[in-house]
Amino acid sequence: MAIKLTTTSRYVLLVVVIIIGLHSILSFTHEDYGRATSFKNIASQLTWSSASGEAVPDEYYVLDSDATHPDSLLSRRANATILMLARNSD
């Protein structure tokens, strides 16, 4: 009883096998790659219990309690860029 695979699924399976093969070869031949991709190293970087990142500095917040008008919050500005791509037919 053979499993029939479409062409797309064959290519996906081939790519997955190649990636796993390269990963295993690199893990055994290069010590640094093996350490970097080990489960222990990856799990140590995923700290779910502790707070991630640094705390927000106090100067980020507006400390003036009289600043209820929306225009008073415009003292801090941010740079922004918009990039729009379109084809000639659009």
PDB file with SEQRES, HELIX, SHEET and CRYST1 records, atoms N, CA, C and O in Angstrom:
SEQRES   1 A   90  MET ALA ILE LYS LEU THR THR THR SER ARG TYR VAL LEU          
SEQRES   2 A   90  LEU VAL VAL VAL ILE ILE ILE GLY LEU HIS SER ILE LEU          
SEQRES   3 A   90  SER PHE THR HIS GLU ASP TYR GLY ARG ALA THR SER PHE          
SEQRES   4 A   90  LYS ASN ILE ALA SER GLN LEU THR TRP SER SER ALA SER          
SEQRES   5 A   90  GLY GLU ALA VAL PRO ASP GLU TYR TYR VAL LEU ASP SER          
SEQRES   6 A   90  ASP ALA THR HIS PRO ASP SER LEU LEU SER ARG ARG ALA          
SEQRES   7 A   90  ASN ALA THR ILE LEU MET LEU ALA ARG ASN SER ASP              
HELIX    1 AA1 THR A    7  THR A   29  1                                  23    
HELIX    2 AA2 GLU A   31  ALA A   36  1                                   6    
HELIX    3 AA3 PHE A   39  GLN A   45  1                                   7    
HELIX    4 AA4 ASP A   58  TYR A   60  5                                   3    
HELIX    5 AA5 PRO A   70  SER A   75  5                                   6    
CRYST1    1.000    1.000    1.000  90.00  90.00  90.00 P 1           1          
ATOM      1  N   MET A   1       0.840  -1.172   0.000  1.00  0.00           N  
ATOM      2  CA  MET A   1       0.000   0.000   0.000  1.00  0.00           C  
ATOM      3  C   MET A   1       0.890   1.241   0.000  1.00  0.00           C  
ATOM      4  O   MET A   1       1.433   1.611   1.041  1.00  0.00           O  
ATOM      5  N   ALA A   2       1.039   1.868  -1.125  1.00  0.00           N  
ATOM      6  CA  ALA A   2       1.901   3.040  -1.270  1.00  0.00           C  
ATOM      7  C   ALA A   2       1.099   4.317  -1.050  1.00  0.00           C  
ATOM      8  O   ALA A   2      -0.076   4.404  -1.406  1.00  0.00           O  
ATOM      9  N   ILE A   3       1.755   5.290  -0.463  1.00  0.00           N  
ATOM     10  CA  ILE A   3       1.122   6.586  -0.235  1.00  0.00           C  
ATOM     11  C   ILE A   3       1.358   7.442  -1.471  1.00  0.00           C  
ATOM     12  O   ILE A   3       2.494   7.596  -1.918  1.00  0.00           O  
ATOM     13  N   LYS A   4       0.287   7.995  -2.020  1.00  0.00           N  
ATOM     14  CA  LYS A   4       0.410   8.842  -3.202  1.00  0.00           C  
ATOM     15  C   LYS A   4       0.581  10.288  -2.749  1.00  0.00           C  
ATOM     16  O   LYS A   4      -0.233  10.821  -1.995  1.00  0.00           O  
ATOM     17  N   LEU A   5       1.651  10.907  -3.224  1.00  0.00           N  
ATOM     18  CA  LEU A   5       1.937  12.289  -2.874  1.00  0.00           C  
ATOM     19  C   LEU A   5       1.853  13.157  -4.118  1.00  0.00           C  
ATOM     20  O   LEU A   5       2.256  12.743  -5.205  1.00  0.00           O  
ATOM     21  N   THR A   6       1.333  14.344  -3.952  1.00  0.00           N  
ATOM     22  CA  THR A   6       1.330  15.283  -5.064  1.00  0.00           C  
ATOM     23  C   THR A   6       2.732  15.847  -5.240  1.00  0.00           C  
ATOM     24  O   THR A   6       3.600  15.652  -4.389  1.00  0.00           O  
ATOM     25  N   THR A   7       2.944  16.534  -6.328  1.00  0.00           N  
ATOM     26  CA  THR A   7       4.266  17.098  -6.606  1.00  0.00           C  
ATOM     27  C   THR A   7       4.663  18.109  -5.538  1.00  0.00           C  
ATOM     28  O   THR A   7       5.815  18.138  -5.105  1.00  0.00           O  
ATOM     29  N   THR A   8       3.725  18.925  -5.120  1.00  0.00           N  
ATOM     30  CA  THR A   8       4.018  19.929  -4.095  1.00  0.00           C  
ATOM     31  C   THR A   8       4.407  19.274  -2.781  1.00  0.00           C  
ATOM     32  O   THR A   8       5.369  19.694  -2.138  1.00  0.00           O  
ATOM     33  N   SER A   9       3.672  18.253  -2.381  1.00  0.00           N  
ATOM     34  CA  SER A   9       3.991  17.598  -1.109  1.00  0.00           C  
ATOM     35  C   SER A   9       5.321  16.856  -1.186  1.00  0.00           C  
ATOM     36  O   SER A   9       6.014  16.733  -0.176  1.00  0.00           O  
ATOM     37  N   ARG A  10       5.689  16.364  -2.358  1.00  0.00           N  
ATOM     38  CA  ARG A  10       7.008  15.736  -2.513  1.00  0.00           C  
ATOM     39  C   ARG A  10       8.118  16.751  -2.302  1.00  0.00           C  
ATOM     40  O   ARG A  10       9.107  16.473  -1.623  1.00  0.00           O  
ATOM     41  N   TYR A  11       7.949  17.939  -2.894  1.00  0.00           N  
ATOM     42  CA  TYR A  11       8.964  18.979  -2.732  1.00  0.00           C  
ATOM     43  C   TYR A  11       9.055  19.454  -1.285  1.00  0.00           C  
ATOM     44  O   TYR A  11      10.150  19.690  -0.773  1.00  0.00           O  
ATOM     45  N   VAL A  12       7.914  19.593  -0.631  1.00  0.00           N  
ATOM     46  CA  VAL A  12       7.915  20.008   0.775  1.00  0.00           C  
ATOM     47  C   VAL A  12       8.604  18.955   1.624  1.00  0.00           C  
ATOM     48  O   VAL A  12       9.409  19.293   2.493  1.00  0.00           O  
ATOM     49  N   LEU A  13       8.306  17.700   1.391  1.00  0.00           N  
ATOM     50  CA  LEU A  13       8.946  16.613   2.130  1.00  0.00           C  
ATOM     51  C   LEU A  13      10.447  16.584   1.865  1.00  0.00           C  
ATOM     52  O   LEU A  13      11.231  16.361   2.788  1.00  0.00           O  
ATOM     53  N   LEU A  14      10.857  16.807   0.619  1.00  0.00           N  
ATOM     54  CA  LEU A  14      12.272  16.836   0.269  1.00  0.00           C  
ATOM     55  C   LEU A  14      12.993  17.978   0.980  1.00  0.00           C  
ATOM     56  O   LEU A  14      14.098  17.789   1.489  1.00  0.00           O  
ATOM     57  N   VAL A  15      12.379  19.159   1.021  1.00  0.00           N  
ATOM     58  CA  VAL A  15      12.990  20.307   1.698  1.00  0.00           C  
ATOM     59  C   VAL A  15      13.114  20.047   3.192  1.00  0.00           C  
ATOM     60  O   VAL A  15      14.140  20.371   3.791  1.00  0.00           O  
ATOM     61  N   VAL A  16      12.084  19.466   3.803  1.00  0.00           N  
ATOM     62  CA  VAL A  16      12.135  19.165   5.237  1.00  0.00           C  
ATOM     63  C   VAL A  16      13.237  18.159   5.538  1.00  0.00           C  
ATOM     64  O   VAL A  16      13.964  18.316   6.519  1.00  0.00           O  
ATOM     65  N   VAL A  17      13.369  17.133   4.713  1.00  0.00           N  
ATOM     66  CA  VAL A  17      14.418  16.128   4.922  1.00  0.00           C  
ATOM     67  C   VAL A  17      15.800  16.755   4.755  1.00  0.00           C  
ATOM     68  O   VAL A  17      16.713  16.447   5.521  1.00  0.00           O  
ATOM     69  N   ILE A  18      15.964  17.630   3.762  1.00  0.00           N  
ATOM     70  CA  ILE A  18      17.258  18.295   3.553  1.00  0.00           C  
ATOM     71  C   ILE A  18      17.604  19.190   4.732  1.00  0.00           C  
ATOM     72  O   ILE A  18      18.747  19.192   5.189  1.00  0.00           O  
ATOM     73  N   ILE A  19      16.635  19.953   5.232  1.00  0.00           N  
ATOM     74  CA  ILE A  19      16.895  20.848   6.372  1.00  0.00           C  
ATOM     75  C   ILE A  19      17.256  20.047   7.613  1.00  0.00           C  
ATOM     76  O   ILE A  19      18.201  20.401   8.318  1.00  0.00           O  
ATOM     77  N   ILE A  20      16.525  18.979   7.891  1.00  0.00           N  
ATOM     78  CA  ILE A  20      16.832  18.153   9.064  1.00  0.00           C  
ATOM     79  C   ILE A  20      18.190  17.490   8.903  1.00  0.00           C  
ATOM     80  O   ILE A  20      18.948  17.388   9.867  1.00  0.00           O  
ATOM     81  N   GLY A  21      18.506  17.040   7.697  1.00  0.00           N  
ATOM     82  CA  GLY A  21      19.812  16.431   7.450  1.00  0.00           C  
ATOM     83  C   GLY A  21      20.957  17.414   7.647  1.00  0.00           C  
ATOM     84  O   GLY A  21      21.951  17.089   8.297  1.00  0.00           O  
ATOM     85  N   LEU A  22      20.821  18.620   7.086  1.00  0.00           N  
ATOM     86  CA  LEU A  22      21.863  19.640   7.271  1.00  0.00           C  
ATOM     87  C   LEU A  22      22.011  20.029   8.735  1.00  0.00           C  
ATOM     88  O   LEU A  22      23.123  20.222   9.226  1.00  0.00           O  
ATOM     89  N   HIS A  23      20.887  20.142   9.428  1.00  0.00           N  
ATOM     90  CA  HIS A  23      20.935  20.493  10.847  1.00  0.00           C  
ATOM     91  C   HIS A  23      21.665  19.419  11.651  1.00  0.00           C  
ATOM     92  O   HIS A  23      22.487  19.736  12.511  1.00  0.00           O  
ATOM     93  N   SER A  24      21.369  18.167  11.376  1.00  0.00           N  
ATOM     94  CA  SER A  24      22.030  17.104  12.144  1.00  0.00           C  
ATOM     95  C   SER A  24      23.515  17.020  11.812  1.00  0.00           C  
ATOM     96  O   SER A  24      24.330  16.796  12.707  1.00  0.00           O  
ATOM     97  N   ILE A  25      23.883  17.195  10.547  1.00  0.00           N  
ATOM     98  CA  ILE A  25      25.306  17.180  10.177  1.00  0.00           C  
ATOM     99  C   ILE A  25      26.042  18.337  10.834  1.00  0.00           C  
ATOM    100  O   ILE A  25      27.131  18.153  11.377  1.00  0.00           O  
ATOM    101  N   LEU A  26      25.453  19.533  10.787  1.00  0.00           N  
ATOM    102  CA  LEU A  26      26.100  20.693  11.411  1.00  0.00           C  
ATOM    103  C   LEU A  26      26.174  20.548  12.925  1.00  0.00           C  
ATOM    104  O   LEU A  26      27.146  20.987  13.538  1.00  0.00           O  
ATOM    105  N   SER A  27      25.163  19.942  13.534  1.00  0.00           N  
ATOM    106  CA  SER A  27      25.182  19.759  14.990  1.00  0.00           C  
ATOM    107  C   SER A  27      26.315  18.846  15.431  1.00  0.00           C  
ATOM    108  O   SER A  27      26.934  19.075  16.470  1.00  0.00           O  
ATOM    109  N   PHE A  28      26.588  17.816  14.647  1.00  0.00           N  
ATOM    110  CA  PHE A  28      27.644  16.875  15.016  1.00  0.00           C  
ATOM    111  C   PHE A  28      29.035  17.372  14.644  1.00  0.00           C  
ATOM    112  O   PHE A  28      30.006  17.046  15.328  1.00  0.00           O  
ATOM    113  N   THR A  29      29.149  18.155  13.575  1.00  0.00           N  
ATOM    114  CA  THR A  29      30.482  18.558  13.116  1.00  0.00           C  
ATOM    115  C   THR A  29      30.957  19.877  13.703  1.00  0.00           C  
ATOM    116  O   THR A  29      32.162  20.072  13.861  1.00  0.00           O  
ATOM    117  N   HIS A  30      30.047  20.790  14.031  1.00  0.00           N  
ATOM    118  CA  HIS A  30      30.421  22.099  14.573  1.00  0.00           C  
ATOM    119  C   HIS A  30      29.894  22.226  15.996  1.00  0.00           C  
ATOM    120  O   HIS A  30      28.685  22.236  16.227  1.00  0.00           O  
ATOM    121  N   GLU A  31      30.807  22.322  16.930  1.00  0.00           N  
ATOM    122  CA  GLU A  31      30.431  22.359  18.341  1.00  0.00           C  
ATOM    123  C   GLU A  31      29.635  23.617  18.680  1.00  0.00           C  
ATOM    124  O   GLU A  31      28.674  23.554  19.447  1.00  0.00           O  
ATOM    125  N   ASP A  32      30.027  24.764  18.111  1.00  0.00           N  
ATOM    126  CA  ASP A  32      29.315  26.009  18.400  1.00  0.00           C  
ATOM    127  C   ASP A  32      27.871  25.963  17.894  1.00  0.00           C  
ATOM    128  O   ASP A  32      26.956  26.416  18.582  1.00  0.00           O  
ATOM    129  N   TYR A  33      27.668  25.424  16.708  1.00  0.00           N  
ATOM    130  CA  TYR A  33      26.312  25.296  16.164  1.00  0.00           C  
ATOM    131  C   TYR A  33      25.487  24.336  17.019  1.00  0.00           C  
ATOM    132  O   TYR A  33      24.304  24.574  17.262  1.00  0.00           O  
ATOM    133  N   GLY A  34      26.107  23.265  17.467  1.00  0.00           N  
ATOM    134  CA  GLY A  34      25.401  22.313  18.316  1.00  0.00           C  
ATOM    135  C   GLY A  34      24.971  22.926  19.633  1.00  0.00           C  
ATOM    136  O   GLY A  34      23.872  22.659  20.121  1.00  0.00           O  
ATOM    137  N   ARG A  35      25.848  23.762  20.218  1.00  0.00           N  
ATOM    138  CA  ARG A  35      25.489  24.432  21.469  1.00  0.00           C  
ATOM    139  C   ARG A  35      24.416  25.492  21.244  1.00  0.00           C  
ATOM    140  O   ARG A  35      23.510  25.649  22.062  1.00  0.00           O  
ATOM    141  N   ALA A  36      24.521  26.219  20.133  1.00  0.00           N  
ATOM    142  CA  ALA A  36      23.566  27.301  19.871  1.00  0.00           C  
ATOM    143  C   ALA A  36      22.164  26.778  19.602  1.00  0.00           C  
ATOM    144  O   ALA A  36      21.182  27.444  19.933  1.00  0.00           O  
ATOM    145  N   THR A  37      22.057  25.601  19.010  1.00  0.00           N  
ATOM    146  CA  THR A  37      20.739  25.066  18.664  1.00  0.00           C  
ATOM    147  C   THR A  37      20.265  23.972  19.611  1.00  0.00           C  
ATOM    148  O   THR A  37      19.303  23.269  19.305  1.00  0.00           O  
ATOM    149  N   SER A  38      20.917  23.820  20.742  1.00  0.00           N  
ATOM    150  CA  SER A  38      20.488  22.788  21.684  1.00  0.00           C  
ATOM    151  C   SER A  38      19.201  23.211  22.388  1.00  0.00           C  
ATOM    152  O   SER A  38      18.927  24.402  22.540  1.00  0.00           O  
ATOM    153  N   PHE A  39      18.423  22.227  22.813  1.00  0.00           N  
ATOM    154  CA  PHE A  39      17.176  22.523  23.513  1.00  0.00           C  
ATOM    155  C   PHE A  39      17.431  23.262  24.817  1.00  0.00           C  
ATOM    156  O   PHE A  39      16.635  24.112  25.217  1.00  0.00           O  
ATOM    157  N   LYS A  40      18.526  22.948  25.476  1.00  0.00           N  
ATOM    158  CA  LYS A  40      18.844  23.593  26.744  1.00  0.00           C  
ATOM    159  C   LYS A  40      19.092  25.085  26.537  1.00  0.00           C  
ATOM    160  O   LYS A  40      18.622  25.904  27.327  1.00  0.00           O  
ATOM    161  N   ASN A  41      19.820  25.443  25.492  1.00  0.00           N  
ATOM    162  CA  ASN A  41      20.110  26.846  25.211  1.00  0.00           C  
ATOM    163  C   ASN A  41      18.850  27.590  24.783  1.00  0.00           C  
ATOM    164  O   ASN A  41      18.618  28.719  25.216  1.00  0.00           O  
ATOM    165  N   ILE A  42      18.044  26.970  23.945  1.00  0.00           N  
ATOM    166  CA  ILE A  42      16.815  27.620  23.487  1.00  0.00           C  
ATOM    167  C   ILE A  42      15.844  27.793  24.648  1.00  0.00           C  
ATOM    168  O   ILE A  42      15.193  28.832  24.755  1.00  0.00           O  
ATOM    169  N   ALA A  43      15.735  26.790  25.521  1.00  0.00           N  
ATOM    170  CA  ALA A  43      14.831  26.882  26.671  1.00  0.00           C  
ATOM    171  C   ALA A  43      15.291  27.937  27.664  1.00  0.00           C  
ATOM    172  O   ALA A  43      14.462  28.566  28.321  1.00  0.00           O  
ATOM    173  N   SER A  44      16.599  28.143  27.786  1.00  0.00           N  
ATOM    174  CA  SER A  44      17.085  29.158  28.722  1.00  0.00           C  
ATOM    175  C   SER A  44      16.780  30.563  28.234  1.00  0.00           C  
ATOM    176  O   SER A  44      16.671  31.484  29.043  1.00  0.00           O  
ATOM    177  N   GLN A  45      16.639  30.747  26.930  1.00  0.00           N  
ATOM    178  CA  GLN A  45      16.317  32.064  26.390  1.00  0.00           C  
ATOM    179  C   GLN A  45      14.826  32.346  26.425  1.00  0.00           C  
ATOM    180  O   GLN A  45      14.421  33.503  26.308  1.00  0.00           O  
ATOM    181  N   LEU A  46      14.004  31.330  26.581  1.00  0.00           N  
ATOM    182  CA  LEU A  46      12.558  31.500  26.666  1.00  0.00           C  
ATOM    183  C   LEU A  46      12.137  31.498  28.128  1.00  0.00           C  
ATOM    184  O   LEU A  46      11.640  30.491  28.633  1.00  0.00           O  
ATOM    185  N   THR A  47      12.330  32.601  28.795  1.00  0.00           N  
ATOM    186  CA  THR A  47      11.970  32.697  30.209  1.00  0.00           C  
ATOM    187  C   THR A  47      10.535  33.186  30.303  1.00  0.00           C  
ATOM    188  O   THR A  47      10.264  34.381  30.185  1.00  0.00           O  
ATOM    189  N   TRP A  48       9.630  32.259  30.515  1.00  0.00           N  
ATOM    190  CA  TRP A  48       8.221  32.606  30.572  1.00  0.00           C  
ATOM    191  C   TRP A  48       7.833  33.181  31.929  1.00  0.00           C  
ATOM    192  O   TRP A  48       6.888  33.964  32.022  1.00  0.00           O  
ATOM    193  N   SER A  49       8.545  32.805  32.970  1.00  0.00           N  
ATOM    194  CA  SER A  49       8.133  33.229  34.302  1.00  0.00           C  
ATOM    195  C   SER A  49       8.628  34.624  34.659  1.00  0.00           C  
ATOM    196  O   SER A  49       7.944  35.340  35.390  1.00  0.00           O  
ATOM    197  N   SER A  50       9.780  35.027  34.174  1.00  0.00           N  
ATOM    198  CA  SER A  50      10.309  36.336  34.535  1.00  0.00           C  
ATOM    199  C   SER A  50       9.836  37.394  33.548  1.00  0.00           C  
ATOM    200  O   SER A  50       9.413  37.080  32.436  1.00  0.00           O  
ATOM    201  N   ALA A  51       9.915  38.642  33.969  1.00  0.00           N  
ATOM    202  CA  ALA A  51       9.522  39.749  33.108  1.00  0.00           C  
ATOM    203  C   ALA A  51      10.540  39.907  31.990  1.00  0.00           C  
ATOM    204  O   ALA A  51      11.747  39.903  32.231  1.00  0.00           O  
ATOM    205  N   SER A  52      10.052  40.043  30.785  1.00  0.00           N  
ATOM    206  CA  SER A  52      10.962  40.158  29.652  1.00  0.00           C  
ATOM    207  C   SER A  52      11.215  41.626  29.329  1.00  0.00           C  
ATOM    208  O   SER A  52      10.341  42.476  29.498  1.00  0.00           O  
ATOM    209  N   GLY A  53      12.414  41.901  28.865  1.00  0.00           N  
ATOM    210  CA  GLY A  53      12.762  43.251  28.460  1.00  0.00           C  
ATOM    211  C   GLY A  53      13.088  44.149  29.636  1.00  0.00           C  
ATOM    212  O   GLY A  53      13.012  43.753  30.799  1.00  0.00           O  
ATOM    213  N   GLU A  54      13.448  45.359  29.294  1.00  0.00           N  
ATOM    214  CA  GLU A  54      13.778  46.334  30.325  1.00  0.00           C  
ATOM    215  C   GLU A  54      12.536  47.138  30.686  1.00  0.00           C  
ATOM    216  O   GLU A  54      11.584  47.222  29.910  1.00  0.00           O  
ATOM    217  N   ALA A  55      12.565  47.718  31.857  1.00  0.00           N  
ATOM    218  CA  ALA A  55      11.448  48.534  32.300  1.00  0.00           C  
ATOM    219  C   ALA A  55      11.402  49.832  31.501  1.00  0.00           C  
ATOM    220  O   ALA A  55      12.428  50.305  31.011  1.00  0.00           O  
ATOM    221  N   VAL A  56      10.212  50.402  31.375  1.00  0.00           N  
ATOM    222  CA  VAL A  56      10.049  51.658  30.656  1.00  0.00           C  
ATOM    223  C   VAL A  56      10.578  52.780  31.539  1.00  0.00           C  
ATOM    224  O   VAL A  56      10.201  52.866  32.708  1.00  0.00           O  
ATOM    225  N   PRO A  57      11.446  53.647  31.007  1.00  0.00           N  
ATOM    226  CA  PRO A  57      11.999  54.724  31.833  1.00  0.00           C  
ATOM    227  C   PRO A  57      10.918  55.721  32.244  1.00  0.00           C  
ATOM    228  O   PRO A  57       9.911  55.884  31.556  1.00  0.00           O  
ATOM    229  N   ASP A  58      11.144  56.381  33.374  1.00  0.00           N  
ATOM    230  CA  ASP A  58      10.167  57.323  33.910  1.00  0.00           C  
ATOM    231  C   ASP A  58       9.966  58.539  33.018  1.00  0.00           C  
ATOM    232  O   ASP A  58       8.882  59.122  33.013  1.00  0.00           O  
ATOM    233  N   GLU A  59      10.988  58.934  32.260  1.00  0.00           N  
ATOM    234  CA  GLU A  59      10.826  60.123  31.421  1.00  0.00           C  
ATOM    235  C   GLU A  59       9.899  59.866  30.234  1.00  0.00           C  
ATOM    236  O   GLU A  59       9.535  60.804  29.524  1.00  0.00           O  
ATOM    237  N   TYR A  60       9.518  58.628  30.011  1.00  0.00           N  
ATOM    238  CA  TYR A  60       8.579  58.314  28.939  1.00  0.00           C  
ATOM    239  C   TYR A  60       7.181  58.804  29.289  1.00  0.00           C  
ATOM    240  O   TYR A  60       6.435  59.221  28.403  1.00  0.00           O  
ATOM    241  N   TYR A  61       6.819  58.761  30.553  1.00  0.00           N  
ATOM    242  CA  TYR A  61       5.489  59.137  30.999  1.00  0.00           C  
ATOM    243  C   TYR A  61       5.403  60.631  31.260  1.00  0.00           C  
ATOM    244  O   TYR A  61       6.387  61.268  31.638  1.00  0.00           O  
ATOM    245  N   VAL A  62       4.210  61.182  31.052  1.00  0.00           N  
ATOM    246  CA  VAL A  62       3.954  62.582  31.362  1.00  0.00           C  
ATOM    247  C   VAL A  62       3.613  62.657  32.845  1.00  0.00           C  
ATOM    248  O   VAL A  62       2.610  62.095  33.284  1.00  0.00           O  
ATOM    249  N   LEU A  63       4.446  63.348  33.613  1.00  0.00           N  
ATOM    250  CA  LEU A  63       4.267  63.397  35.058  1.00  0.00           C  
ATOM    251  C   LEU A  63       3.388  64.555  35.507  1.00  0.00           C  
ATOM    252  O   LEU A  63       2.986  64.606  36.670  1.00  0.00           O  
ATOM    253  N   ASP A  64       3.084  65.482  34.608  1.00  0.00           N  
ATOM    254  CA  ASP A  64       2.282  66.644  34.964  1.00  0.00           C  
ATOM    255  C   ASP A  64       0.815  66.226  35.053  1.00  0.00           C  
ATOM    256  O   ASP A  64       0.229  65.803  34.056  1.00  0.00           O  
ATOM    257  N   SER A  65       0.225  66.342  36.235  1.00  0.00           N  
ATOM    258  CA  SER A  65      -1.166  65.929  36.416  1.00  0.00           C  
ATOM    259  C   SER A  65      -2.136  66.938  35.813  1.00  0.00           C  
ATOM    260  O   SER A  65      -3.301  66.609  35.588  1.00  0.00           O  
ATOM    261  N   ASP A  66      -1.672  68.179  35.543  1.00  0.00           N  
ATOM    262  CA  ASP A  66      -2.536  69.193  34.943  1.00  0.00           C  
ATOM    263  C   ASP A  66      -2.641  69.025  33.426  1.00  0.00           C  
ATOM    264  O   ASP A  66      -3.382  69.766  32.779  1.00  0.00           O  
ATOM    265  N   ALA A  67      -1.933  68.091  32.862  1.00  0.00           N  
ATOM    266  CA  ALA A  67      -1.900  67.912  31.414  1.00  0.00           C  
ATOM    267  C   ALA A  67      -3.095  67.074  30.966  1.00  0.00           C  
ATOM    268  O   ALA A  67      -2.944  65.915  30.577  1.00  0.00           O  
ATOM    269  N   THR A  68      -4.286  67.675  31.026  1.00  0.00           N  
ATOM    270  CA  THR A  68      -5.479  66.955  30.616  1.00  0.00           C  
ATOM    271  C   THR A  68      -5.869  67.281  29.189  1.00  0.00           C  
ATOM    272  O   THR A  68      -6.594  66.510  28.560  1.00  0.00           O  
ATOM    273  N   HIS A  69      -5.411  68.395  28.667  1.00  0.00           N  
ATOM    274  CA  HIS A  69      -5.728  68.783  27.298  1.00  0.00           C  
ATOM    275  C   HIS A  69      -4.887  67.951  26.330  1.00  0.00           C  
ATOM    276  O   HIS A  69      -3.691  67.778  26.563  1.00  0.00           O  
ATOM    277  N   PRO A  70      -5.479  67.429  25.250  1.00  0.00           N  
ATOM    278  CA  PRO A  70      -4.716  66.576  24.325  1.00  0.00           C  
ATOM    279  C   PRO A  70      -3.523  67.276  23.680  1.00  0.00           C  
ATOM    280  O   PRO A  70      -2.535  66.620  23.353  1.00  0.00           O  
ATOM    281  N   ASP A  71      -3.594  68.607  23.487  1.00  0.00           N  
ATOM    282  CA  ASP A  71      -2.468  69.321  22.875  1.00  0.00           C  
ATOM    283  C   ASP A  71      -1.255  69.361  23.789  1.00  0.00           C  
ATOM    284  O   ASP A  71      -0.134  69.548  23.314  1.00  0.00           O  
ATOM    285  N   SER A  72      -1.451  69.192  25.075  1.00  0.00           N  
ATOM    286  CA  SER A  72      -0.316  69.222  25.991  1.00  0.00           C  
ATOM    287  C   SER A  72       0.519  67.945  25.899  1.00  0.00           C  
ATOM    288  O   SER A  72       1.659  67.924  26.365  1.00  0.00           O  
ATOM    289  N   LEU A  73      -0.021  66.891  25.313  1.00  0.00           N  
ATOM    290  CA  LEU A  73       0.712  65.640  25.178  1.00  0.00           C  
ATOM    291  C   LEU A  73       1.593  65.608  23.931  1.00  0.00           C  
ATOM    292  O   LEU A  73       2.283  64.618  23.691  1.00  0.00           O  
ATOM    293  N   LEU A  74       1.578  66.679  23.133  1.00  0.00           N  
ATOM    294  CA  LEU A  74       2.334  66.705  21.892  1.00  0.00           C  
ATOM    295  C   LEU A  74       3.781  67.123  22.087  1.00  0.00           C  
ATOM    296  O   LEU A  74       4.483  67.359  21.104  1.00  0.00           O  
ATOM    297  N   SER A  75       4.245  67.222  23.315  1.00  0.00           N  
ATOM    298  CA  SER A  75       5.623  67.638  23.546  1.00  0.00           C  
ATOM    299  C   SER A  75       6.613  66.550  23.140  1.00  0.00           C  
ATOM    300  O   SER A  75       7.764  66.857  22.827  1.00  0.00           O  
ATOM    301  N   ARG A  76       6.200  65.315  23.138  1.00  0.00           N  
ATOM    302  CA  ARG A  76       7.084  64.226  22.736  1.00  0.00           C  
ATOM    303  C   ARG A  76       6.682  63.782  21.334  1.00  0.00           C  
ATOM    304  O   ARG A  76       5.524  63.443  21.088  1.00  0.00           O  
ATOM    305  N   ARG A  77       7.657  63.786  20.409  1.00  0.00           N  
ATOM    306  CA  ARG A  77       7.366  63.441  19.024  1.00  0.00           C  
ATOM    307  C   ARG A  77       8.121  62.188  18.621  1.00  0.00           C  
ATOM    308  O   ARG A  77       9.163  61.859  19.190  1.00  0.00           O  
ATOM    309  N   ALA A  78       7.591  61.514  17.656  1.00  0.00           N  
ATOM    310  CA  ALA A  78       8.236  60.314  17.130  1.00  0.00           C  
ATOM    311  C   ALA A  78       8.368  60.451  15.619  1.00  0.00           C  
ATOM    312  O   ALA A  78       7.537  61.082  14.966  1.00  0.00           O  
ATOM    313  N   ASN A  79       9.410  59.858  15.080  1.00  0.00           N  
ATOM    314  CA  ASN A  79       9.591  59.848  13.636  1.00  0.00           C  
ATOM    315  C   ASN A  79       8.800  58.688  13.055  1.00  0.00           C  
ATOM    316  O   ASN A  79       8.739  57.607  13.640  1.00  0.00           O  
ATOM    317  N   ALA A  80       8.198  58.922  11.900  1.00  0.00           N  
ATOM    318  CA  ALA A  80       7.425  57.870  11.250  1.00  0.00           C  
ATOM    319  C   ALA A  80       7.677  57.923   9.751  1.00  0.00           C  
ATOM    320  O   ALA A  80       7.920  58.988   9.184  1.00  0.00           O  
ATOM    321  N   THR A  81       7.617  56.779   9.132  1.00  0.00           N  
ATOM    322  CA  THR A  81       7.804  56.677   7.689  1.00  0.00           C  
ATOM    323  C   THR A  81       6.739  55.752   7.134  1.00  0.00           C  
ATOM    324  O   THR A  81       6.443  54.706   7.711  1.00  0.00           O  
ATOM    325  N   ILE A  82       6.172  56.148   6.012  1.00  0.00           N  
ATOM    326  CA  ILE A  82       5.185  55.307   5.340  1.00  0.00           C  
ATOM    327  C   ILE A  82       5.747  54.952   3.974  1.00  0.00           C  
ATOM    328  O   ILE A  82       6.181  55.828   3.227  1.00  0.00           O  
ATOM    329  N   LEU A  83       5.738  53.693   3.658  1.00  0.00           N  
ATOM    330  CA  LEU A  83       6.202  53.210   2.369  1.00  0.00           C  
ATOM    331  C   LEU A  83       5.048  52.483   1.709  1.00  0.00           C  
ATOM    332  O   LEU A  83       4.525  51.506   2.245  1.00  0.00           O  
ATOM    333  N   MET A  84       4.654  52.969   0.541  1.00  0.00           N  
ATOM    334  CA  MET A  84       3.548  52.345  -0.176  1.00  0.00           C  
ATOM    335  C   MET A  84       4.060  51.858  -1.519  1.00  0.00           C  
ATOM    336  O   MET A  84       4.696  52.603  -2.264  1.00  0.00           O  
ATOM    337  N   LEU A  85       3.777  50.609  -1.815  1.00  0.00           N  
ATOM    338  CA  LEU A  85       4.168  50.020  -3.084  1.00  0.00           C  
ATOM    339  C   LEU A  85       2.915  49.704  -3.883  1.00  0.00           C  
ATOM    340  O   LEU A  85       1.935  49.189  -3.346  1.00  0.00           O  
ATOM    341  N   ALA A  86       2.956  50.019  -5.176  1.00  0.00           N  
ATOM    342  CA  ALA A  86       1.816  49.725  -6.034  1.00  0.00           C  
ATOM    343  C   ALA A  86       2.312  49.340  -7.417  1.00  0.00           C  
ATOM    344  O   ALA A  86       3.358  49.802  -7.873  1.00  0.00           O  
ATOM    345  N   ARG A  87       1.554  48.501  -8.062  1.00  0.00           N  
ATOM    346  CA  ARG A  87       1.885  48.141  -9.436  1.00  0.00           C  
ATOM    347  C   ARG A  87       1.325  49.201 -10.374  1.00  0.00           C  
ATOM    348  O   ARG A  87       0.491  50.012  -9.972  1.00  0.00           O  
ATOM    349  N   ASN A  88       1.776  49.194 -11.609  1.00  0.00           N  
ATOM    350  CA  ASN A  88       1.303  50.181 -12.580  1.00  0.00           C  
ATOM    351  C   ASN A  88      -0.177  50.031 -12.875  1.00  0.00           C  
ATOM    352  O   ASN A  88      -0.838  51.009 -13.223  1.00  0.00           O  
ATOM    353  N   SER A  89      -0.705  48.837 -12.743  1.00  0.00           N  
ATOM    354  CA  SER A  89      -2.119  48.621 -13.049  1.00  0.00           C  
ATOM    355  C   SER A  89      -3.031  49.015 -11.893  1.00  0.00           C  
ATOM    356  O   SER A  89      -4.248  49.066 -12.070  1.00  0.00           O  
ATOM    357  N   ASP A  90      -2.487  49.290 -10.732  1.00  0.00           N  
ATOM    358  CA  ASP A  90      -3.319  49.629  -9.565  1.00  0.00           C  
ATOM    359  C   ASP A  90      -3.575  51.108  -9.475  1.00  0.00           C  
ATOM    360  O   ASP A  90      -4.256  51.562  -8.555  1.00  0.00           O  
TER     361      ASP A  90                                                      
END                                                                             
